[in-house]
Amino acid sequence: MRYRWNEGQQPENPPTMPLQGGQPYPSQPQSGPYGQPQYGQQPDYGQQPGYGQQPQYGQQPGYGQQPQYGQQPQYGQPQYDQAGQYGQQGYQQQGYQQGYQQQQQGWQQEPVDFGAPAAPPGRKGGKGWIIAIAAALAVVLFGGGAYALVASGVLGTGTQPHEVLPGNTVGYLRLDLNPDAGQKAALLALSNKFTVTKGKVGEDPRKSLFDAMKAESEDLKDVDYAKDVEPWLGDRLGMAVIPGATPDQPGFAVAVEVKDEEQAKAGIAKLMKEEKYGLAFRDGYAILSDTSENAAKYATGPTLAENAAFGEDFASLDGEGIMSFWADLGKIVSMAKDQLTPEQQAQIDKIKNARFVGALRFDSAFAELTGRLRGAEQLTEGELAGADLSKLPASTAGALSISGLDQAITKAWADLEKSMGMGGPEVQQFVEQMKQQAGIAIPGDLATLLGKNLTLAVDSEGLDGDQPKIGVKLQTDPAKAQALIDKIMQSFSSSGQPAPQIAKVPGDGVLTLATSEDYAKKLNEEGALGDSETFTTAIPDAGNANFALFVDLDKIEKFYLPNMQGDEKANVQVLRAVGLSGTQTAGEASFSLRVLFN
């Protein structure tokens, strides 16, 4: 089925466009996830800066020591003329380059409309650009060995997609397949760890990716990379969602970096085949949309880079990575406000000024997805307790810590009761039983049980025995919490149900529960998990986290590796650990998800 812009149909076939992009990183702050302990056992990459002895991230090229690029505009307080074209633009970004200014003359060539009749029924045809490129991104980042193909590019500079896409963009995705030297070395190291990617880096990563996609798509069988693609395809790509005439029909624009406009026109026409699209050019990019009118409109006027909120949000990232993304959540939601109920609208008001920004990046030891929510309202009341997993026992195999559950259950109880009503009489009966038989006041007592912080831990010792070591550490009033737990245990007994055997050890503002007395005491003491290099890499800022999840896969792999074999087993063995951590305040939240490799 051919995807048509006007009809919103989804394509059935793989994408028809090879993609690649590249960009240097902005300067990074000296704190945050990339100011963490060194990883002394990493491989030496010869003359590659930032590797060898594996220094901290604040010193890697592309993070803290990124050189200045004379043609790279920065964000801050843009200036442009009343006609919407570029005038004298001044950009500033704290931590990158003070007082740097750039003059940039905006221009746009006459848009070209490449219209053609739709493919006849049943023909396996071309794809819409948005869907095709979105699918290609998935192939590049997650499919087989495709992501490893980016590792052999050269450092790129110049105009970025957000410098040519419209200023009223509400959603943005940027793909950079030509990152700085440190990122490329990290990708190369990671690609060689997996059997599906080892040795598959070609001299031209774009060609390697194109060949892989051509093998999966009939639409590319008559397209020659050297003749039809390589002469014009650049290194970067950006996708934008733009408010449309109606909420259910937003506008879309794709910015593809090109090296030669005339060859790009011919090459894009061959890739798109009969698909209707509009094409315009701006500052070294092809701007594609559903019609020539929209392409022309999106290729003029203020750009996303001139949006002050966007600039501040991107500057808050610790490096834009291989892929970065941004969304103005309030404006996106407002596009569908007519379809929301009053109750939903009240909840949405908390994010009416919120934006979300994030990035995907790589190190030789891990891959990281990071994100930040900015400008929200009433996310928390007061300062949340810490969720520091570093003080757990060194033998911990996995742990989860969450702060603020007491606040959450108190504020959301009314809505939860409505949800439980939809869950059927069994759910309602259980709640009533807890209230009447156990004498538990809800939500007050439940908030006491959940505490200011709840930490669940599983020890690696005894996992293959009859009694695994599992415990919960509650930051709460220990006397009140213990009395409530005793009531619940008595409720089980009075109803004829066996009560679980739980060891309880109170502490200073803490109550620890566990499957054994010894493990409860062990959890109640200060442990040395924070001395583990695996842990500190997975959870880079444990002391400041409000929520955290850590799983040491090396400590539990004996339970799943025996059921695997061949390449599957070899590739899974590469996985070392997983860490998720983040912070939350009244108006902002951030997270870091890391997957570590052996």
C-alpha positions in Angstrom: 0.0 0.0 0.0 1.4 3.4 -0.9 1.5 5.9 1.8 -0.1 9.2 0.9 0.3 12.4 2.9 -3.3 13.4 2.5 -4.8 10.1 3.6 -2.6 9.2 6.5 -2.1 5.6 5.5 0.8 3.7 6.9 3.3 2.1 4.5 3.8 -1.6 4.5 7.3 -1.7 3.1 10.7 -0.7 4.3 12.0 2.9 3.8 13.3 4.0 0.5 15.9 6.5 1.5 19.4 6.0 2.8 20.2 8.5 5.6 23.1 10.0 7.3 23.8 13.1 9.4 26.5 14.6 11.5 27.1 17.4 14.0 29.6 18.5 16.7 28.5 18.7 20.2 28.2 21.9 22.2 30.4 22.4 25.2 29.4 20.5 28.2 29.2 21.5 31.9 31.8 20.1 34.2 29.1 18.4 36.4 26.4 15.9 35.7 26.6 12.4 34.3 29.7 13.0 32.4 31.7 14.2 35.3 31.7 10.8 36.9 34.4 8.3 37.8 36.9 7.1 35.2 36.5 3.8 33.6 40.1 2.6 33.9 39.7 -0.8 32.2 38.5 0.5 28.8 40.4 -0.3 25.6 43.0 2.1 24.3 42.1 3.7 21.0 45.6 4.8 20.0 45.6 8.4 18.9 41.9 8.9 19.5 41.4 11.8 21.9 39.4 10.9 25.0 40.3 7.3 25.0 43.4 5.3 26.0 43.2 5.8 29.8 39.6 6.7 29.6 39.4 10.1 31.2 36.3 11.6 32.7 33.6 12.8 30.2 34.1 16.5 30.9 37.5 16.1 29.1 36.4 14.1 26.1 36.4 15.9 22.7 32.9 16.9 21.9 31.9 17.3 25.5 34.0 19.5 27.7 36.9 20.3 25.3 35.0 20.8 22.0 36.8 23.2 19.8 34.9 26.2 18.4 33.4 26.0 14.9 33.4 29.3 13.1 30.3 28.6 11.1 28.2 27.1 13.9 25.5 29.6 15.2 24.6 29.4 18.9 21.4 29.8 20.7 20.1 32.5 22.9 18.7 35.9 21.8 18.3 35.8 18.0 17.5 38.8 15.9 15.8 38.7 12.6 14.0 41.2 10.4 10.2 41.8 10.3 9.9 40.1 6.9 10.8 36.8 8.5 14.1 36.4 6.6 17.5 36.3 8.2 19.0 39.6 9.2 21.9 40.2 11.6 21.6 37.3 14.0 23.5 37.2 17.3 23.6 34.0 19.3 25.0 33.2 22.7 25.2 30.1 24.7 26.6 30.0 28.2 29.4 27.4 28.5 30.1 27.2 24.8 31.4 30.5 23.4 30.9 33.9 25.1 30.3 36.9 22.8 30.4 34.9 19.6 28.2 36.4 16.8 27.5 35.4 13.3 26.0 37.0 10.3 24.0 34.6 8.1 22.1 35.5 5.0 19.0 33.4 4.6 17.9 32.4 1.1 15.5 30.0 -0.6 15.3 28.8 -4.1 12.1 28.4 -6.1 10.2 25.4 -4.7 9.7 22.5 -7.1 6.6 20.4 -7.1 7.1 16.8 -8.1 3.6 15.5 -8.4 2.6 12.2 -10.0 -0.4 10.0 -10.0 -0.7 7.5 -7.3 0.5 4.0 -7.9 -2.1 1.7 -9.4 -3.8 -0.7 -6.9 -1.7 -3.6 -5.8 1.6 -2.1 -6.9 4.5 -2.1 -4.4 5.3 1.5 -4.6 7.2 4.3 -2.9 6.7 5.7 0.6 5.9 9.0 2.2 9.0 10.8 3.5 8.0 11.0 7.1 7.2 7.3 7.5 10.2 6.2 5.4 12.7 8.2 7.3 11.1 7.2 10.7 11.5 3.6 9.7 15.1 4.3 8.6 15.9 5.8 11.9 14.8 2.6 13.6 16.9 0.5 11.2 19.9 2.7 11.9 19.6 2.7 15.7 18.3 -0.7 16.5 18.2 -3.0 13.4 20.9 -5.7 13.1 24.3 -4.2 12.4 23.1 -1.0 10.8 24.0 1.3 13.7 27.6 0.2 13.5 27.9 1.6 10.0 28.2 5.1 11.3 31.5 4.6 13.0 33.8 5.3 10.1 32.7 8.8 9.1 34.7 12.0 9.5 34.0 14.9 11.9 31.3 17.2 10.5 30.5 20.9 11.0 28.1 23.4 9.5 24.4 24.1 9.5 22.2 21.9 11.6 18.6 20.8 10.7 17.0 23.0 13.4 18.6 26.0 11.7 16.5 25.5 8.6 13.3 24.0 10.0 10.3 26.3 10.9 10.3 28.3 14.1 6.8 27.1 15.0 7.9 23.5 15.1 6.4 21.7 18.1 8.2 18.3 17.7 11.7 17.8 16.4 14.0 14.8 15.8 17.6 15.2 14.7 19.8 12.3 13.4 23.5 12.7 13.3 25.4 9.9 11.7 28.7 11.8 11.6 29.4 12.7 15.3 32.6 13.7 17.0 35.6 11.5 17.2 34.9 10.2 20.7 31.4 9.1 19.8 32.6 7.4 16.6 35.3 5.6 18.5 32.8 4.4 21.1 30.4 3.2 18.4 33.3 1.3 16.7 34.2 -0.3 20.0 30.7 -1.3 20.8 30.0 -2.7 17.3 33.0 -5.0 17.6 31.5 -6.5 20.8 28.5 -8.1 19.0 28.7 -10.9 16.4 25.9 -9.2 14.3 27.9 -6.0 13.9 31.6 -7.0 14.2 33.6 -6.0 11.1 30.6 -4.5 9.3 31.9 -0.9 9.2 32.4 0.2 5.6 34.5 3.0 4.2 31.3 4.9 3.4 28.7 4.3 6.1 26.0 5.8 3.9 26.6 3.3 1.1 26.7 0.4 3.6 23.4 1.5 5.0 21.9 2.0 1.5 23.0 -1.4 0.4 21.4 -3.0 3.5 18.1 -1.2 2.8 18.2 -1.9 -0.9 18.4 -5.6 -0.2 15.1 -5.3 1.7 13.2 -3.1 -0.7 12.1 -3.6 -4.3 11.6 0.2 -4.7 15.4 0.6 -4.6 16.3 -2.0 -7.2 16.8 0.5 -10.0 18.6 3.1 -7.8 22.4 3.2 -8.0 24.1 4.6 -4.9 27.1 5.9 -6.7 25.1 7.6 -9.5 21.8 8.5 -7.8 22.5 9.1 -4.1 26.2 9.6 -3.2 26.7 12.8 -5.3 24.2 14.8 -3.3 23.4 13.2 0.1 24.9 15.0 3.1 25.4 14.0 6.7 22.4 15.2 8.7 18.7 14.9 8.8 15.9 16.5 10.8 12.2 15.9 11.1 9.7 18.5 12.3 6.0 18.4 13.4 4.3 21.7 12.7 0.8 22.9 13.7 -1.6 22.4 10.8 -4.9 23.8 9.7 -6.7 21.3 12.0 -5.5 19.5 15.1 -5.8 16.1 13.5 -3.8 17.1 10.4 -0.5 18.6 11.6 2.1 19.7 9.1 5.4 17.8 8.6 8.8 18.8 7.2 11.9 16.8 6.6 15.3 18.5 6.2 18.0 16.5 4.5 21.5 17.9 4.1 22.5 17.9 0.5 25.8 18.6 -1.3 24.4 19.5 -4.8 20.9 20.8 -5.3 20.5 19.8 -9.0 21.6 16.3 -8.3 19.5 16.2 -5.2 16.4 17.1 -7.3 17.0 14.2 -9.6 18.0 11.7 -6.9 15.1 12.5 -4.7 12.7 12.2 -7.6 14.0 8.7 -8.4 13.7 7.7 -4.8 10.2 9.0 -4.4 9.0 7.6 -7.7 5.2 8.4 -8.1 4.8 9.8 -4.6 3.6 13.4 -4.6 5.8 15.8 -2.6 7.0 19.3 -2.4 10.7 20.3 -2.4 12.5 23.6 -1.6 16.1 24.4 -0.6 17.6 26.4 2.3 21.2 26.8 3.5 22.4 23.4 2.1 19.3 21.4 3.0 16.4 20.0 1.0 13.1 20.8 2.7 10.5 18.2 1.8 6.8 18.2 2.7 3.5 17.1 1.2 3.1 19.9 -1.3 5.4 22.5 -2.9 3.4 25.3 -1.2 4.2 23.8 2.3 7.8 23.1 1.3 8.2 26.8 0.3 6.5 28.0 3.5 8.6 25.8 5.8 11.8 26.9 4.0 11.3 30.6 4.9 11.0 32.8 7.9 12.3 32.3 11.5 13.8 28.9 12.3 13.6 26.5 15.3 17.1 27.5 16.3 15.8 31.0 16.9 13.2 29.7 19.4 14.6 30.8 22.8 13.0 27.9 24.7 14.4 25.4 22.2 17.9 26.9 22.6 17.8 26.8 26.4 16.5 23.2 26.4 19.1 21.9 24.0 21.8 23.7 25.9 20.7 21.8 29.0 21.7 18.5 27.5 25.1 17.0 28.2 25.8 16.5 24.5 23.3 16.1 21.7 24.6 12.6 20.8 23.9 10.5 17.7 20.2 11.3 18.0 18.4 14.2 19.8 14.8 15.2 20.1 12.6 18.0 21.5 8.9 18.5 22.0 6.8 21.4 23.2 4.3 19.3 25.1 1.9 22.1 25.9 1.5 23.1 22.3 1.2 19.6 21.2 -1.6 18.9 23.7 -3.3 22.2 22.8 -3.6 20.9 19.2 -6.1 18.3 20.6 -7.7 20.3 23.4 -11.2 20.2 21.8 -11.1 16.4 22.3 -10.2 16.5 26.0 -12.7 16.2 28.9 -12.6 18.9 31.6 -10.9 16.4 34.0 -8.2 15.6 31.4 -7.8 19.3 30.7 -7.2 20.0 34.4 -4.4 17.4 34.4 -2.9 18.7 31.2 -2.7 22.2 32.6 0.3 21.1 34.6 2.4 20.7 31.4 1.0 23.6 29.5 4.4 25.3 29.5 6.4 22.0 29.6 9.0 20.9 27.0 10.8 17.6 26.7 14.3 17.3 25.4 16.6 14.3 25.1 19.5 12.5 23.4 20.9 9.1 22.6 24.7 8.8 22.9 27.5 6.2 23.2 30.6 5.5 25.2 32.9 2.6 24.8 31.4 1.0 27.9 27.7 1.9 27.5 24.9 3.4 25.5 22.8 6.1 27.2 19.4 7.6 26.6 18.9 10.8 28.6 16.0 13.2 28.8 14.8 16.3 30.6 11.3 17.7 31.3 11.4 21.5 31.7 8.7 24.1 32.6 6.2 21.7 34.2 4.1 22.7 37.3 3.4 21.0 40.6 5.3 17.8 39.9 6.1 17.5 43.5 5.4 19.2 46.8 8.6 20.2 48.5 12.0 18.4 48.2 11.9 14.7 47.6 14.0 12.3 49.6 17.0 10.7 48.1 17.0 7.4 46.4 20.7 6.4 46.9 21.3 2.8 46.0 25.1 3.1 46.6 24.6 2.2 50.3 23.1 -1.2 49.6 25.2 -4.4 50.1 27.9 -4.9 47.5 26.4 -8.3 46.7 23.2 -6.7 45.4 22.0 -8.1 42.1 19.2 -5.7 41.5 17.4 -2.8 43.3 14.7 -0.2 42.7 14.3 3.0 44.8 11.5 5.5 44.4 10.9 8.7 46.5 7.6 10.5 46.8 5.2 7.6 46.7 3.5 8.9 49.9 2.8 12.2 48.1 1.6 10.5 45.0 -0.8 8.1 46.7 -2.3 11.0 48.8 -2.8 13.3 45.8 -4.1 10.6 43.4 -6.3 8.5 45.7 -9.6 9.9 44.4 -8.7 9.0 40.9 -7.4 5.6 41.9 -10.7 4.8 43.6 -12.5 5.5 40.4 -10.0 3.3 38.5 -10.5 0.5 41.1 -14.2 0.7 40.6 -13.6 -0.2 37.0 -11.5 -3.1 38.1 -14.5 -5.0 39.3 -15.9 -6.1 42.7 -12.8 -8.1 43.7 -10.6 -5.0 43.8 -13.2 -3.0 45.7 -13.7 -5.9 48.2 -10.0 -6.1 48.9 -9.8 -2.3 49.6 -12.8 -2.5 51.9 -11.3 -5.6 53.7 -8.1 -3.6 54.4 -10.1 -0.7 55.8 -12.5 -2.8 58.0 -10.7 -6.0 59.0 -7.1 -4.6 59.2 -8.2 -1.2 60.4 -6.1 0.6 57.7 -7.0 4.2 56.9 -6.6 4.8 53.2 -4.8 6.8 51.9 -3.2 8.0 55.1 -1.9 4.7 56.4 -1.0 3.6 52.9 1.2 6.7 52.5 2.9 5.7 55.8 3.7 2.2 54.5 5.0 3.6 51.2 7.1 6.2 53.0 9.1 9.1 51.7 11.3 6.6 50.0 10.8 2.9 49.2 13.8 0.7 48.2 13.5 -2.9 47.0 16.6 -5.0 46.9 17.5 -8.5 45.7 20.8 -10.0 46.7 22.9 -12.2 44.4 23.7 -14.6 47.2 21.1 -17.3 47.6 19.2 -16.6 44.4 19.5 -20.3 43.4 18.4 -21.5 46.9 15.1 -22.1 48.6 15.0 -18.7 50.3 16.2 -15.8 48.1 17.3 -12.7 49.9 14.7 -10.0 49.2 14.1 -6.9 51.2 12.4 -3.6 51.4 13.7 -0.5 53.1 11.2 2.2 54.0 12.0 5.7 54.9 9.1 6.4 57.2 7.9 6.5 60.8 9.2 3.0 61.8 6.9 2.5 64.8 3.7 3.5 62.9 4.7 1.4 59.9 5.5 -1.7 62.0 2.1 -1.4 63.8 0.4 -1.2 60.4 2.2 -4.3 59.1 1.3 -6.2 62.3 -2.4 -5.3 61.7 -2.2 -6.6 58.1 -0.6 -9.8 59.3 -3.3 -10.3 61.8 -5.9 -9.7 59.1 -4.5 -12.5 57.1 -4.6 -14.9 60.1 -8.1 -14.0 61.1 -9.4 -14.6 57.6 -7.8 -18.1 57.6 -5.0 -17.2 55.1 -1.4 -18.0 56.0 0.5 -14.8 56.8 3.9 -14.4 55.0 6.9 -14.6 57.3 8.6 -11.2 57.3 11.6 -10.1 59.3 11.4 -6.5 60.6 14.3 -4.4 61.7 13.6 -0.8 62.7 16.2 1.9 62.4 16.5 5.7 62.7 13.6 6.9 60.5 13.7 3.6 58.6 12.0 0.2 58.7 13.6 -2.7 56.9 11.6 -5.8 55.9 13.2 -8.9 54.5 12.8 -12.6 53.9 15.3 -13.3 56.7 16.5 -11.7 59.8 20.1 -11.7 58.7 19.3 -10.0 55.4 17.1 -7.4 57.1 20.0 -6.5 59.4 22.4 -6.4 56.4 20.1 -4.0 54.5 19.7 -1.8 57.6 23.5 -1.3 57.6 25.5 0.9 55.2 26.8 -1.3 52.4 29.5 -0.8 49.7 27.6 -1.1 46.4 28.8 2.4 45.6 32.4 1.0 45.5 31.5 -1.0 42.4 32.7 0.4 39.1 29.8 -1.3 37.4 27.3 0.5 39.7 28.9 3.9 39.4 28.9 3.7 35.6 25.3 2.6 35.5 24.1 5.1 38.1 26.4 8.1 37.6 24.9 10.5 40.2 23.5 8.1 42.8 23.7 10.6 45.7 21.4 13.1 44.0 18.8 10.7 42.5 15.2 10.7 43.5 14.5 7.5 41.7 16.8 4.7 40.6 16.9 1.2 39.1 20.0 -1.0 38.9 20.4 -4.6 37.6 23.8 -6.3 37.5 23.3 -8.7 34.7 26.7 -10.4 35.2 25.4 -11.5 38.6 22.3 -13.2 37.3 23.3 -14.3 33.8 23.8 -17.9 35.1 20.0 -18.1 35.3 19.3 -17.3 31.6 22.5 -18.0 29.6 22.2 -21.8 29.9 19.0 -21.6 27.9 20.7 -19.8 25.0 23.3 -20.9 22.4 25.3 -19.6 19.5 25.3 -16.0 18.5 22.3 -15.3 20.7 24.2 -16.4 23.8 27.4 -14.6 22.7 25.6 -11.3 22.1 23.6 -11.5 25.4 26.9 -12.1 27.3 28.1 -8.8 26.2 25.4 -7.1 28.3 26.8 -6.1 31.6 24.3 -4.1 33.6 21.4 -1.6 33.3 20.9 1.6 35.2 18.1 4.1 35.3 18.3 7.2 37.5 16.9 10.7 37.7 15.8 13.7 39.7 12.5 15.5 40.1 11.6 18.9 41.5 8.3 20.9 41.4 8.9 22.0 37.8 11.6 19.8 36.3 12.6 16.2 35.9 15.5 14.4 34.3 16.6 10.8 33.7 19.5 8.8 32.4 19.1 5.2 31.1 22.3 3.4 30.6 23.0 -0.1 29.2 26.5 -1.3 30.0 28.6 -3.7 28.0 31.4 -6.1 28.9 
